[in-house]
Amino acid sequence: MARKPILLNAFNMNCVGHINHGLWTHPRDCSTDYRKLSYWTELAQLLERGLFDGLFLADIVGVYDVYQGGADLTLKESIQLPVNDPLLLVSAMAGVTRHLGFGVTANLSYDAPYLFARRMSTLDHLSEGRVGWNIVTGYLESAARAMGLQQQVEHDRRYDQADEYLEVLYKLWEGSWEEDAVITDRQRRIYARPDKVHKVSHRGEFFNVEGYHLCEPSPQRTPVLFQAGSSTRGLRFAGEHAECVFISGNNKAATRAQVDKVRAAALAAGRDPHGVKVFMGISVIVAPTEAEARARHAEYLAYASAEAGVAHFASSTGIDFARFALDEPIPYVKTNAIESAASKLKDNSLTRRQLLEQHALGGRYILLVGSPTQVADELLSWVDETGLDGFNLTRIVAPESYADFIDLVVPELQARGAYKTAYAEGSLRHKLFGAGDRLPRTHPGARFSVGANSFAEERAVLPESSIGRPSARLANEFAPTR
């Protein structure tokens, strides 16, 4: 039986320290060159050589100032500070590649949807349809204060705002310009037909927008939609909107449960549960032999900063771990930060010493260390046992971590039929799903397209198992467990 091919994104950020903190001090690490365009164009070319599906660019608004009550350690260790805008990198990287996709994180809480719609359409045009958007609502109090608010908007309320934000974007991307609006008729001096371009009029609780989308339809119209929320409200949002979901796994059983929750959320929204791709963050240290990989791991540990990793996690939870003694249990406190991160403290058993141990390599993602065969075995085991579709591969030492994976692990996966040997043609959405450039008809954004009325009529005559409510078999397969 043919294997499901593993999907793979490089996980990175337009900064020095991203996930595995402290490794910027390693003599072979080049992450301090993040300010140079050549750093990014060369990385894009390397990833395309490795047939990566995409470069997933994280981002943050605000600074990590929870640990020790300030930003001193954040600045000393460059814990995602300084951090530059990720969107500005895409045009240059798209210009030196042909197939590599780009998943760009942008915080919708502080960006007007009308202008954001134009930026993403512009990138989709310039990349010829290779752009995705990682939807985030933010979680840092420092960001709220910097943006003129007294405090962060409450967690679930941020998702309410996000739902309406997406509705505005769908109206602009999908419904403002008809497919045949642009005719480029030089003789008649008609570039676009006025009767085919429609003004969006939105009056809502959070946004009032009246105007034409500023861009003609891009290859995908709506970029591929990524999302990483795993709270109850975040999962509901993902079920409605996300095409790719990014999760953090602790072990295979917990990851299996999380994957099932994602698919159940899509199902509850009337979508195909297998129409959502689920990625897990992972770190890999690989060498030609296990002994060499173990030696490389020991070498990296000497440069890592466990405390910087804990400081990063502190801001994710909203709890200052520095206030607790090394072996003092850290009590769970409900905060307005990342709900799924804070929930890891609910049994009140973790101590600061244990957190430091978990962050020995500067981060707390699953770490695979071994030969190409061993790493490939583990990656396939994760896919087989959890239902994952792929991975977001972190950088430990840049770009060494990616180059080692490409040279050693990719050929091993290809030999097993578990990784592509060539790119498919088409947009990022088509490469990921094989069903064209545009949102699928069952996606809620599709109902805002110019042809939405014909879609509504089609829904009325098709069986429920085709569009709308899923079949009984799927409903039973992905019913949420209690």
C-alpha positions in Angstrom: 0.0 0.0 0.0 1.3 3.4 -1.0 2.4 5.6 1.9 0.9 9.0 2.6 3.7 11.5 1.7 5.0 13.5 4.5 4.5 17.3 4.2 7.3 19.4 5.5 7.7 23.1 6.4 10.8 24.8 7.7 9.9 26.7 10.8 11.7 30.0 11.2 11.3 33.6 12.2 12.7 36.9 11.1 14.9 37.2 14.2 18.0 35.7 15.9 16.5 33.4 18.6 13.4 31.5 17.6 12.6 28.1 19.3 16.0 26.6 20.4 17.3 29.5 22.4 21.0 30.2 23.0 22.1 28.5 19.8 22.9 31.8 18.1 26.2 31.6 20.1 27.3 28.5 18.2 30.2 29.3 15.9 28.5 27.7 12.9 25.1 29.5 13.4 24.3 32.2 11.0 21.0 33.5 12.5 22.6 36.9 13.4 22.6 37.5 9.6 18.8 37.6 9.6 18.9 41.3 8.6 20.5 40.4 5.3 18.4 39.6 2.3 20.9 37.0 1.1 20.3 35.0 4.4 16.7 34.5 3.3 17.1 34.0 -0.4 19.8 31.4 0.2 17.7 29.7 2.7 14.7 29.6 0.3 16.9 28.0 -2.4 18.2 25.5 0.1 14.7 24.5 1.1 13.5 24.2 -2.5 16.5 21.9 -3.2 15.1 19.8 -0.3 11.6 19.9 -1.8 10.1 21.5 1.3 6.5 22.4 0.9 7.0 25.7 2.6 8.8 28.1 4.8 6.6 28.8 7.8 7.5 32.2 9.3 6.4 32.8 12.9 6.0 36.3 14.3 5.2 38.1 17.5 3.9 41.5 18.3 5.2 42.7 21.7 8.1 41.4 23.8 8.6 38.6 26.4 8.7 40.6 29.6 6.9 38.2 32.1 10.0 36.3 33.3 11.8 38.2 36.0 9.3 41.0 35.5 11.1 42.6 32.5 12.9 42.2 29.2 16.6 42.0 30.4 17.1 38.3 29.6 15.0 38.6 26.5 17.4 41.2 25.2 20.6 39.5 26.3 19.6 36.1 24.8 17.7 37.7 21.8 14.5 35.7 22.7 12.6 36.7 19.5 13.8 40.3 20.1 14.7 42.1 17.9 12.2 40.8 15.4 11.6 42.1 11.9 8.5 41.9 9.7 8.1 38.5 8.0 5.9 39.7 5.2 8.6 41.8 3.6 10.8 38.7 3.0 8.4 36.9 0.8 8.8 38.8 -2.5 12.6 38.3 -2.5 12.4 34.6 -1.6 9.7 34.0 -4.2 11.9 35.7 -6.8 14.6 33.1 -6.4 12.4 30.0 -6.2 9.6 28.5 -8.3 7.8 26.1 -6.0 8.5 26.8 -2.3 5.4 28.0 -0.4 5.4 30.7 2.3 3.3 30.6 5.4 3.4 34.1 7.0 2.2 34.9 10.5 0.2 38.1 10.9 -1.6 39.3 14.0 -5.2 40.4 13.0 -5.8 42.1 16.4 -3.8 45.2 15.4 -4.1 45.3 11.6 -7.0 46.8 9.6 -8.6 44.0 7.4 -8.9 46.3 4.4 -5.2 47.0 4.1 -4.2 43.5 5.2 -6.3 42.1 2.3 -4.3 44.1 -0.1 -0.9 43.1 1.3 -1.7 39.4 1.1 -3.2 39.7 -2.4 -0.1 41.5 -3.5 2.2 38.7 -2.2 -0.1 36.1 -3.8 0.3 37.8 -7.1 4.1 38.3 -6.8 4.7 34.7 -5.7 2.2 33.3 -8.3 0.0 31.7 -5.7 2.5 30.4 -3.1 1.3 32.3 0.0 -0.4 31.2 3.1 -1.4 33.2 6.2 -0.9 31.9 9.7 -3.8 33.5 11.6 -3.0 34.7 15.1 -4.8 36.9 17.5 -1.9 37.7 19.9 -1.5 36.9 23.5 1.1 39.3 25.0 0.1 42.1 27.4 3.2 44.0 26.2 1.7 44.1 22.7 -1.7 45.4 23.9 0.0 48.2 25.8 2.3 49.0 22.8 -0.8 49.3 20.6 -2.6 51.7 23.0 -4.8 49.3 25.0 -4.8 49.0 28.8 -4.8 45.2 28.6 -5.2 42.3 26.2 -8.6 41.5 24.9 -10.0 38.4 26.6 -9.0 35.1 25.0 -12.3 33.9 23.6 -13.3 37.5 22.7 -10.3 37.7 20.5 -11.6 34.7 18.5 -15.0 36.4 18.1 -13.2 39.4 16.6 -11.2 37.0 14.4 -14.4 35.4 13.0 -15.6 38.7 11.8 -12.2 39.7 10.5 -12.2 36.6 8.3 -15.7 37.4 7.1 -14.5 40.8 5.9 -11.5 39.3 4.2 -13.6 36.7 2.4 -15.9 39.4 1.1 -12.9 41.3 -0.2 -10.9 38.4 -1.6 -13.7 36.3 -2.9 -16.6 38.6 -3.6 -15.4 42.0 -4.8 -13.9 41.1 -8.2 -15.6 38.6 -10.5 -13.3 36.2 -12.3 -13.7 37.8 -15.7 -13.6 41.4 -14.4 -10.1 42.1 -15.9 -10.2 42.1 -19.8 -7.2 44.3 -20.6 -8.8 45.6 -23.8 -6.3 48.2 -25.1 -8.4 49.2 -28.1 -11.5 50.0 -26.1 -9.4 51.3 -23.2 -11.0 49.0 -20.7 -8.7 47.3 -18.2 -11.5 46.1 -15.8 -15.2 46.0 -16.4 -17.0 48.2 -13.8 -20.1 45.9 -13.8 -17.8 43.0 -12.7 -16.3 44.8 -9.7 -18.4 45.1 -6.6 -18.2 47.3 -3.5 -18.0 45.4 -0.2 -20.3 46.8 2.4 -19.8 45.3 5.9 -21.4 46.5 9.1 -20.5 44.4 12.1 -19.7 44.4 15.8 -15.9 45.0 15.3 -15.5 46.3 11.8 -17.2 48.7 9.4 -15.9 48.4 5.8 -17.2 49.9 2.7 -15.1 49.8 -0.5 -13.7 47.8 -3.4 -10.9 45.3 -2.9 -7.8 47.2 -4.1 -6.4 44.1 -6.0 -7.6 42.1 -8.9 -8.1 38.4 -8.2 -4.8 36.7 -7.3 -4.1 33.1 -8.2 -5.5 31.8 -4.9 -7.7 34.7 -4.0 -7.7 33.7 -0.4 -4.2 32.6 0.8 -3.9 29.1 2.3 -5.1 29.5 5.9 -2.9 28.3 8.7 -3.8 28.4 12.4 -2.3 27.1 15.6 -5.0 27.5 18.4 -5.6 24.4 20.4 -7.9 25.8 23.1 -11.6 24.9 22.9 -12.4 28.2 21.3 -9.3 28.0 19.1 -10.3 24.6 17.8 -13.8 25.8 16.9 -12.2 28.7 14.9 -9.8 26.2 13.3 -12.7 23.9 12.3 -14.4 26.8 10.6 -11.5 28.4 8.8 -8.1 26.6 8.9 -6.8 24.5 6.0 -3.6 23.7 7.9 -3.3 23.4 11.6 0.0 23.6 13.6 0.1 21.7 16.9 2.7 21.0 19.6 3.0 17.4 20.6 4.2 16.0 23.9 3.8 12.3 23.1 2.2 10.2 20.5 -1.0 9.5 22.4 -1.6 13.1 23.3 -0.8 14.1 19.7 -3.3 11.6 18.3 -6.0 13.0 20.5 -5.2 16.5 19.4 -5.2 15.5 15.7 -8.6 13.9 16.2 -9.9 17.1 17.9 -8.8 19.2 14.9 -10.6 16.8 12.5 -13.7 16.7 14.7 -13.8 20.5 14.7 -13.7 20.6 10.9 -16.4 17.9 10.8 -18.6 19.9 13.2 -18.3 22.9 10.8 -19.5 20.8 7.9 -16.1 20.3 6.3 -14.2 17.2 5.2 -12.1 16.3 8.3 -9.3 15.0 6.0 -9.4 18.4 4.1 -7.3 19.9 7.0 -3.6 19.2 7.1 -2.1 18.9 10.6 1.5 19.7 11.2 3.6 19.2 14.4 6.6 21.2 15.4 9.7 19.0 15.7 13.5 19.4 16.1 16.0 17.0 14.4 19.7 16.4 14.9 20.9 13.9 12.3 24.4 12.7 11.2 25.6 9.7 9.2 25.8 7.6 12.3 24.0 7.6 15.6 27.3 8.2 17.5 28.0 11.2 15.4 24.4 12.5 16.0 24.8 12.0 19.7 28.1 13.9 19.7 26.4 16.7 17.7 23.6 16.8 20.3 26.1 17.2 23.1 27.9 19.9 21.2 24.7 21.9 20.7 23.7 21.5 24.4 26.9 23.4 25.4 25.6 26.5 23.6 21.9 26.3 24.4 20.2 28.4 27.1 17.6 26.5 29.1 16.7 29.6 31.1 16.0 31.5 27.8 13.6 28.7 26.8 11.9 28.9 30.2 11.6 32.7 29.8 9.9 32.2 26.4 7.5 29.6 27.9 6.7 32.0 30.8 5.3 34.6 28.4 3.3 31.9 26.7 1.6 31.1 30.0 1.6 34.6 31.5 3.3 33.2 34.7 6.6 34.4 36.0 8.5 31.2 36.8 11.4 33.1 38.2 9.3 33.8 41.4 9.4 30.1 42.3 12.3 28.1 43.9 13.9 25.4 41.8 11.9 22.6 43.3 8.7 24.5 44.3 5.6 23.3 42.5 4.3 26.0 40.1 0.6 26.5 40.7 -1.8 26.8 37.7 -3.2 30.3 37.3 -5.7 31.1 34.6 -4.3 34.0 32.5 -5.1 35.7 29.3 -2.1 34.3 27.4 -2.0 31.0 25.5 -4.6 28.8 27.1 -3.1 25.5 25.9 0.3 26.5 27.2 -0.9 27.4 30.7 -3.0 24.2 30.8 0.2 22.2 31.0 0.5 23.4 34.6 -2.9 22.3 35.7 -1.8 19.3 37.8 0.4 21.7 39.9 3.3 19.3 39.8 5.9 21.0 37.5 8.8 22.8 39.1 11.3 25.3 37.6 14.0 22.7 37.7 11.8 20.4 35.6 11.1 23.2 33.1 14.8 23.9 32.8 15.4 20.2 32.1 12.6 20.2 29.5 14.3 23.3 27.8 17.8 21.9 27.9 18.2 22.6 24.1 16.6 26.0 24.5 13.1 24.8 23.5 10.6 22.1 24.4 9.6 20.6 21.0 10.0 16.9 20.4 13.6 16.2 19.6 14.8 13.4 17.3 18.5 12.5 17.4 20.1 9.7 15.3 21.2 8.4 12.0 19.1 9.0 8.8 17.5 5.6 9.2 16.6 6.2 12.8 15.2 9.7 12.2 13.1 8.4 9.2 11.8 5.6 11.3 10.6 8.0 14.0 9.1 10.5 11.6 7.0 7.7 10.0 6.1 6.3 13.4 4.7 9.7 14.4 2.7 9.9 11.2 1.4 6.4 11.4 0.5 6.5 15.1 -1.0 10.0 15.3 -2.5 10.8 12.0 -0.3 13.8 11.4 0.2 15.0 7.8 3.6 16.6 8.3 6.0 18.6 10.4 7.3 22.1 11.0 11.0 21.5 11.3 12.8 24.0 13.6 16.3 25.3 13.1 18.7 24.5 15.9 21.9 25.8 14.2 21.1 27.8 11.0 21.2 26.8 8.2 23.0 23.6 9.3 19.9 21.9 10.7 18.1 22.2 7.4 21.0 21.2 5.2 21.7 18.1 7.3 18.0 17.1 7.1 17.9 17.7 3.3 21.2 15.8 2.6 20.6 12.8 5.0 16.9 12.4 5.9 15.1 13.4 2.7 16.8 10.7 0.5 15.9 8.1 3.2 12.2 9.1 3.2 12.2 9.2 -0.6 13.6 5.6 -0.7 10.6 4.5 1.4 8.1 6.3 -0.8 7.2 8.7 2.0 8.4 12.0 0.5 8.0 13.5 -2.9 10.8 13.3 -5.5 9.5 16.4 -7.5 7.2 19.3 -6.9 3.7 19.3 -8.4 2.8 22.3 -10.5 0.4 24.9 -9.4 -0.3 27.1 -6.4 0.5 26.3 -2.8 -3.1 25.2 -2.2 -3.0 22.9 -5.2 0.3 21.4 -4.1 -1.0 20.7 -0.6 -4.5 19.4 -1.6 -4.4 18.6 -5.3 -7.8 20.2 -5.9 -7.1 23.5 -7.6 -6.0 27.0 -6.5 -9.1 28.2 -4.8 -10.9 27.6 -1.5 -13.0 24.3 -1.7 -16.7 24.8 -2.0 -17.3 23.4 1.5 -15.1 26.1 3.0 -17.2 28.9 4.7 -15.2 31.5 2.7 -16.5 30.1 -0.5 -20.0 31.3 0.2 -18.8 34.9 -0.2 -17.6 34.4 -3.7 -19.3 36.0 -6.7 -20.7 32.6 -7.6 -22.0 31.8 -4.2 -25.6 31.7 -5.3 -25.0 28.9 -7.7 -23.1 27.1 -4.9 -26.1 27.5 -2.6 -28.3 25.9 -5.3 -25.9 23.1 -5.7 -25.9 22.4 -2.0 -29.7 21.9 -2.1 -29.5 19.0 -4.6 -26.4 17.2 -3.5 -26.5 14.5 -0.7 -25.5 15.6 2.8 -22.4 13.3 2.7 -21.1 15.3 -0.3 -21.4 18.9 1.0 -22.6 20.2 4.3 -23.2 17.7 7.1 -20.8 14.8 6.8 -21.7 11.2 6.4 -22.5 9.1 9.4 -19.3 7.1 9.0 -17.1 10.3 9.2 -19.2 11.6 12.0 -18.6 8.4 14.0 -14.9 8.3 13.1 -14.2 11.8 14.4 -16.7 12.1 17.2 -15.0 14.1 20.0 -14.0 11.8 22.9 -14.9 12.8 26.4 
